[in-house]
Amino acid sequence: MRTLKDCFGHSVRLTDERLAHILEHPEMQGMAAEVERVLREPQLVRRSRSDATVQLFYEFYTQTIVGGKWLCVVVKYPENDAFVVTAYLTDKPKPGEDLWPIK
């Protein structure tokens, strides 16, 4: 298990099981370091509209195996905890309240 820092200074757990789940998708091969980097230095962070304890960390990559895509790292922040749920490539960020960059 790894403990990472997000852009807000919170400690976020990334378990070996979750990382293996993320990397088993062919388009996510070689993206483990990017998952960590996007937590620290995201281009955009939004709160999930379906779960107020979930934040979506985004960064746009012009070149991935499947073309230009956003990497989304999903983090759940239950009380006194934080952990990576999943990460995936997507065409565009989901709608939600912007949390980063701080304006």
C-alpha positions as CSV (number, residue, x, y, z in Angstrom):
1,M,0.0,0.0,0.0
2,R,1.2,3.5,-0.8
3,T,0.2,6.7,1.0
4,L,0.1,9.7,-1.4
5,K,-0.5,13.4,-0.9
6,D,-3.2,15.2,-2.8
7,C,-3.0,18.8,-3.9
8,F,-4.9,19.9,-0.7
9,G,-2.3,18.2,1.6
10,H,-4.4,15.2,2.6
11,S,-2.9,11.7,2.9
12,V,-4.6,9.4,0.4
13,R,-4.2,5.6,0.5
14,L,-3.6,3.6,-2.7
15,T,-3.8,-0.1,-2.0
16,D,-2.0,-2.7,-4.1
17,E,-5.4,-4.2,-4.9
18,R,-6.8,-0.9,-6.3
19,L,-3.6,-0.2,-8.2
20,A,-3.7,-3.7,-9.8
21,H,-7.4,-3.1,-10.7
22,I,-6.6,0.2,-12.4
23,L,-3.6,-1.2,-14.3
24,E,-5.4,-4.3,-15.5
25,H,-7.2,-2.1,-18.1
26,P,-5.0,-2.1,-21.2
27,E,-5.3,1.7,-21.8
28,M,-4.0,2.3,-18.2
29,Q,-0.7,0.3,-18.7
30,G,2.2,2.5,-17.6
31,M,0.0,5.1,-15.9
32,A,0.8,4.2,-12.3
33,A,3.2,7.2,-11.8
34,E,0.6,9.5,-13.5
35,V,-2.1,8.4,-11.0
36,E,0.2,9.7,-8.2
37,R,1.2,12.8,-10.1
38,V,-2.4,13.8,-10.9
39,L,-3.3,13.7,-7.2
40,R,-0.4,16.0,-6.4
41,E,-0.7,18.4,-9.3
42,P,-4.1,18.1,-11.0
43,Q,-5.3,20.4,-13.7
44,L,-8.8,20.3,-12.3
45,V,-10.6,18.8,-9.3
46,R,-14.4,18.4,-9.1
47,R,-16.7,17.1,-6.4
48,S,-18.9,14.2,-7.6
49,R,-22.5,15.1,-8.1
50,S,-23.6,11.6,-7.0
51,D,-21.5,11.3,-3.8
52,A,-20.4,14.4,-1.9
53,T,-17.5,12.5,-0.3
54,V,-15.9,11.8,-3.7
55,Q,-13.5,14.0,-5.6
56,L,-12.5,13.6,-9.2
57,F,-8.9,14.7,-10.0
58,Y,-8.3,15.4,-13.7
59,E,-5.3,16.0,-16.0
60,F,-5.4,16.1,-19.9
61,Y,-2.9,14.0,-21.8
62,T,-2.6,14.7,-25.5
63,Q,-1.0,11.3,-26.1
64,T,-2.3,8.1,-24.6
65,I,-2.7,4.6,-26.1
66,V,-6.3,5.7,-27.1
67,G,-5.5,9.3,-28.2
68,G,-6.0,12.6,-26.3
69,K,-7.9,11.8,-23.0
70,W,-8.4,13.1,-19.5
71,L,-7.0,10.9,-16.7
72,C,-9.5,10.8,-13.9
73,V,-8.4,9.7,-10.4
74,V,-11.4,9.0,-8.1
75,V,-10.8,9.6,-4.4
76,K,-13.3,8.9,-1.6
77,Y,-13.0,11.0,1.6
78,P,-15.0,9.4,4.3
79,E,-14.6,10.9,7.8
80,N,-10.9,10.7,8.9
81,D,-9.8,8.7,5.8
82,A,-9.1,9.1,2.1
83,F,-8.5,6.4,-0.5
84,V,-8.2,5.9,-4.3
85,V,-11.3,4.1,-5.6
86,T,-10.3,3.9,-9.3
87,A,-8.7,5.8,-12.2
88,Y,-9.6,5.8,-15.8
89,L,-9.3,7.7,-19.1
90,T,-12.3,9.7,-20.3
91,D,-13.2,12.1,-23.1
92,K,-14.3,14.9,-20.8
93,P,-14.5,15.8,-17.1
94,K,-17.8,15.0,-15.4
95,P,-19.9,18.0,-14.3
96,G,-19.6,19.0,-10.6
97,E,-18.5,21.7,-8.2
98,D,-15.0,22.9,-9.1
99,L,-12.6,22.5,-6.1
100,W,-9.3,23.1,-7.9
101,P,-7.7,25.3,-9.0
102,I,-8.6,27.4,-6.0
103,K,-10.0,30.7,-7.2
